[in-house]
Every structure is written in structure tokens, then in C-alpha cells.
Amino acid sequence: MISIDASPGSPTTEVAGVNRWRKSLHVRISAEAKDGAANEELVRFLSELLSVPRRDVTVIRGQRSTRKLVRVPGDPEIIASKLMEGL
């Protein structure tokens, strides 16, 4: 599970950093928070970044919030390493 603070409506979709206070990943999302577009972009981005099928990435909490909990299969250490590469 990955705790995410999402910022929809950004110019690009990217990992922006870590919110150590909330223990979450800050992700900027290029789609607007309308009709699930931002959630879909987040799922697309994470599946591509982590090399897992899109169907295996699921927003399990926070569909209508900027604070989300996302399920991604795989080894947590490898996932964390891939997410932190660009920082």
C-alpha cells in the first residue's frame, strides 16, 4: 500500500517528494480532479513507473480526496526504490 498526497491540475505528472509528517508520497498529477480523470492518470503513472499492469494498481481509499491509499503488488522495498529514483 502506498499513501499518496495528490496535487491534480499540475503541468506534469511526477513524484514531487515525500511528506514525512503524513508519511506519504507527494505526486503531482497532470489531469484535473473531474470525473475520476486524476485517479486514472495516477493509476496510469504508477503502473508505468513501477512496471506493473494497470489493472493491478487500485485506489482503495480517497477516490474523491487528495489523500489516497493505493494498492500496488510487489516487493515494498523495490517499489520504494523505484518511486524515490527521481528525487
C-alpha positions, 0 to 999 in steps of 0.5 A, spaced: 500 500 500 502 506 498 499 513 501 499 518 496 498 526 497 495 528 490 496 535 487 491 534 480 491 540 475 499 540 475 503 541 468 506 534 469 505 528 472 511 526 477 513 524 484 514 531 487 517 528 494 515 525 500 511 528 506 514 525 512 509 528 517 503 524 513 508 519 511 506 519 504 508 520 497 507 527 494 505 526 486 503 531 482 498 529 477 497 532 470 489 531 469 484 535 473 480 532 479 473 531 474 470 525 473 475 520 476 480 523 470 486 524 476 485 517 479 486 514 472 492 518 470 495 516 477 493 509 476 496 510 469 503 513 472 504 508 477 503 502 473 508 505 468 513 507 473 513 501 477 512 496 471 506 493 473 499 492 469 494 497 470 489 493 472 493 491 478 494 498 481 487 500 485 485 506 489 482 503 495 481 509 499 480 517 497 477 516 490 474 523 491 480 526 496 487 528 495 489 523 500 489 516 497 491 509 499 493 505 493 494 498 492 500 496 488 503 488 488 510 487 489 516 487 493 515 494 498 522 495 498 523 495 490 517 499 489 520 504 494 526 504 490 523 505 484 518 511 486 524 515 490 529 514 483 527 521 481 528 525 487 
